[in-house]
């Protein structure tokens, strides 16, 4: 066993990434405070070739050194848009045919392992503020609320962890590999 070199990994260039077909996923960051979490969203978005990231409310935007530190250049490959508030992004995405899914702990949430995405459907995944979660108004506008099952004493995961788990799960279920 040997570690693969950059050449052996055969990664796309930024230009090739921008031109290639994207996964039918969009990420929406709802008032995310941590610039490291924002950078992580970009890096995960690049890894799974998502369509776009919406940065809403107080969520920081590139260019910023703390975002770049975690994104490792993914802000150059992944398309993004800033919205003054999250409902602006949700309304836009609904008119573009996306199913809106928040990741949050609510009554009647669907456990992620039980969620089956519809074939040929585009999805927007909303991730909320590190302290307050997804805004109540935004939750009411969602088509579904997904929850990651947890077994420990804590009631939440870091946004970057939740984002990675949820995107990977949907990518597998949507047969994007």
Helices and strands as residue ranges (DSSP letters): H 6-9, H 14-19, E 23-30, H 35-47, E 50-56, H 65-71, H 74-77, E 80-83, H 86-95, E 98-103, E 110-111, G 112-114, E 122-127, H 136-141, E 144-147, H 159-173
